[in-house]
Amino acid sequence: MTTFQQNIAPSEQARAFLARAAHQHFIDGKSVPAASGKTLTTLNPSTGADLAQLAAGDRSDVDTAVLAARKAFNGPWCTWTPYERHALLTRIAQVLDERFEELIQIEALDMGAPVSRLRGSKQALLKMVSFFASQAANISGETLMNGIPGNVTTMTLKAPVGVIGGIIPWNGPLNGQFWIIGAVLASGCTAVLKPSEEASLSVLRVAEILHEAGVPAGVINVVTGLGKEAGHALAAHPDVDRIAFTGSTQTGRSIIEASTANIKKLQLELGGKSADIVCADADLDKAVPGAAMGVFANSGQICFAGTRVLVQRSIVDEFTQRLLAFTDTLRVGPSLDDTATLGPVVSQAQLDKVLSYIDVGRAGGAELLCGGGRLGGELENGYFVQPTVFGGVTNDMRIAREEIFGPVLSILPFDDVDEAIAIANDSEYGLGGAVWSQSLSTALRVVQGVHTGTMWVNCYGHIDPLVGFGGTKMSGYGSKGSAAHMDNYLYTKSVYVEL
């Protein structure tokens, strides 16, 4: 593992945005201060220094934003044709393509992901927007047979649900917000977005850019602030028709409780403790880096990270040696450094959480094979954690059962495939998982046996909006991507016509 510090300045466009005295809510096409006048400070996780001031929203700000969204939903936006919404999304894709470098620099400084990683996500973002553009022109109902006497025609129509509340996590808000924005614009809904207080800046900047690109005022609104204040107010708001939430299982429970006031529709992507199963016949040249980056990518801050790496006992020594050698090649550094493969975790609180779990792993009897501490030297003021590998882990240990959300990988040996499947399923989560094997029958046996929303075979982490992604068990419900995603933003209206 190599660490380094380079002073790299953001672009002129990103600097101009970050230089604002305060970053206000974006409501009804305008920047609006918090009703209370209060602000929050967001920090640069690479340095620990102040980065920007955010409006500290509360219930009154959410009320204003929801009112704007409802007004837009009932206004001229509802007359836009599918073709016009398709054209808008196509134009947005072009603008995002042109402004992408500015946006990833803002994101990198705000939440710590290296620009090298973010730059590689450009095609995924453009593909997502293109997918939702295609969905705008594919909303349709059915003409149905019926058993009613007389000349009665029956059909179904698809109509937009209404105002969507989107609560966005800090681990990838630039791309993550478009799972909501794309569906909102394709369906004809409107939205109030509440980004994490740890990483709000790219969401605010995108809202401004969308408005400049032709999104009508009030269709996409952003309220910043603390989750327990602005987030809770949005989840409980009686005039919000649906909540899309990505985050922890604990917060997901609170969202569910808050939604009961008006029986909101929900889409929840929650926690994970995914099992990445490496069989004895796996191609280790692929499995080792694949399994490693299935954990270490984004410094472990991915819901479906494969943090439980199950390795068949006959190859566990060779796999471990190769894994440690690969981990040693990773370059850890500030988010704006093009050569960094890992950046910091998002905050001091997240750093403390990850380090506490490393202590738990040691105390619980796991063998610390590499890493295990905070990086110092020129990186000492940032929230940098060494890529960490534990060996000798059993599935009853806390580090194998609880979501750490940091660059911490646990190796769990198994003897046969049935045991691997049993270990994988011995978890309250069911978000992702993988199997590495050159035997198709073995791979399919694992795919069919593991209870999880997504499985990868001889790869890890591919997500395509055409296919979709979601979880089971305590990892939530509802799909991101696929036709099922769009269905969550629409409701079915049955129509009877007597002629």
Secondary structure as GFF3:
##gff-version 3
##sequence-region A 1 499
A	DSSP	beta_strand	2	3	.	.	.	ID=ss1
A	DSSP	alpha_helix	12	18	.	.	.	ID=ss2
A	DSSP	beta_strand	25	27	.	.	.	ID=ss3
A	DSSP	beta_strand	30	32	.	.	.	ID=ss4
A	DSSP	beta_strand	39	43	.	.	.	ID=ss5
A	DSSP	beta_strand	50	55	.	.	.	ID=ss6
A	DSSP	alpha_helix	59	74	.	.	.	ID=ss7
A	DSSP	three_ten_helix	76	79	.	.	.	ID=ss8
A	DSSP	alpha_helix	82	111	.	.	.	ID=ss9
A	DSSP	alpha_helix	115	119	.	.	.	ID=ss10
A	DSSP	alpha_helix	122	136	.	.	.	ID=ss11
A	DSSP	beta_strand	142	144	.	.	.	ID=ss12
A	DSSP	beta_strand	152	160	.	.	.	ID=ss13
A	DSSP	beta_strand	163	168	.	.	.	ID=ss14
A	DSSP	alpha_helix	173	176	.	.	.	ID=ss15
A	DSSP	alpha_helix	178	187	.	.	.	ID=ss16
A	DSSP	beta_strand	190	195	.	.	.	ID=ss17
A	DSSP	alpha_helix	201	213	.	.	.	ID=ss18
A	DSSP	beta_strand	220	222	.	.	.	ID=ss19
A	DSSP	pi_helix	227	231	.	.	.	ID=ss20
A	DSSP	alpha_helix	232	236	.	.	.	ID=ss21
A	DSSP	beta_strand	242	246	.	.	.	ID=ss22
A	DSSP	alpha_helix	249	259	.	.	.	ID=ss23
A	DSSP	beta_strand	265	269	.	.	.	ID=ss24
A	DSSP	beta_strand	275	278	.	.	.	ID=ss25
A	DSSP	alpha_helix	284	296	.	.	.	ID=ss26
A	DSSP	three_ten_helix	297	300	.	.	.	ID=ss27
A	DSSP	beta_strand	308	312	.	.	.	ID=ss28
A	DSSP	three_ten_helix	313	315	.	.	.	ID=ss29
A	DSSP	alpha_helix	316	327	.	.	.	ID=ss30
A	DSSP	beta_strand	331	332	.	.	.	ID=ss31
A	DSSP	alpha_helix	348	363	.	.	.	ID=ss32
A	DSSP	beta_strand	367	370	.	.	.	ID=ss33
A	DSSP	three_ten_helix	377	379	.	.	.	ID=ss34
A	DSSP	beta_strand	388	391	.	.	.	ID=ss35
A	DSSP	alpha_helix	398	401	.	.	.	ID=ss36
A	DSSP	beta_strand	408	414	.	.	.	ID=ss37
A	DSSP	alpha_helix	417	425	.	.	.	ID=ss38
A	DSSP	beta_strand	429	430	.	.	.	ID=ss39
A	DSSP	beta_strand	433	436	.	.	.	ID=ss40
A	DSSP	alpha_helix	440	449	.	.	.	ID=ss41
A	DSSP	beta_strand	456	457	.	.	.	ID=ss42
A	DSSP	beta_strand	472	473	.	.	.	ID=ss43
A	DSSP	beta_strand	476	477	.	.	.	ID=ss44
A	DSSP	alpha_helix	482	487	.	.	.	ID=ss45
A	DSSP	beta_strand	490	498	.	.	.	ID=ss46
###
